[in-house]
Amino acid sequence: MQTLADRFNSIQERIRKTEIRSNRPAGSVQLLAVSKKKSIDVIQAAFELGQVNFGENYLQEALPKIAALRHLPIHWHFIGQLQTNKTKLVSENFDWAHSVDRYKIAQRLNDQRPLEFEPLNICIQVNLDDEQSKAGISPDAVLELADAITGLPRLHLRGLMALPRPLSDQQQQRETFRRLCRIQETLIANGLVLDTLSMGMSDDFEAAIAEGSTIIRIGTALFGPRE
Ligand SMILES: *Cc1c(COP(=O)(O)O)cnc(C)c1O
């Protein structure tokens, strides 16, 4: 049976190999461990293996975990859908929010970020496939939102995030991720300073790394299937 340590080491090795194959500097891709539906003990075990960045989707599930693990220097990333009624607790409890897709949400996160904390790190979620059912802003509106967010002092805009529809073909996966990378390049050409592309999950992270991902969000491949 594979242990958590086996899966952790195997993912780290796949990241390193893909960095090399893609001519990316060693260490340029960060693993974000997606711990939704996983227990406090499992998160602590992953932390003891050296994992510091954890992603959670559901606020009510995440808050007790964050409280229980307060003594550990974990960086918490909110990756779930953001509604206005969640912004306050996200701003007070997380280091990152990856799923910002409208100005009103950004403004609330900014206003509610406690003054004693560093600015909240932000990624704008882009809806690459124009899927009605999914969150994310349409590609042609990203620049305007990004410009507006840079005017909010309690937020630090880091880059873009996408959650594309699952594709089994690696070439198709790469084409989709390349589109997010192109949007990022357009923003940078417009003077924005960005260093983060949050893209790639258990089934497509190698394609994402090949296209410039800097944060891959991995749940299943690290923790096993969710209930
Ligand atoms: C659940 C989730 C992941 C992790 O998905 P896996 O396929 O289990 O690796 C990554 N990103 C987001 C936004 C998620 O909701």
The ligand as an ORCA input file, in Angstrom:
! r2SCAN-3c Opt
* xyz 0 1
  C     -10.461     19.897     -5.553
  C      -9.673     20.946     -6.260
  C      -8.364     20.702     -6.665
  C      -7.663     19.363     -6.492
  O      -8.189     18.414     -7.375
  P      -7.536     16.945     -7.531
  O      -8.012     16.513     -8.863
  O      -8.052     16.133     -6.405
  O      -6.058     17.118     -7.493
  C      -7.668     21.748     -7.241
  N      -8.236     22.954     -7.442
  C      -9.488     23.225     -7.074
  C     -10.046     24.594     -7.307
  C     -10.254     22.225     -6.489
  O     -11.523     22.498     -6.151
*
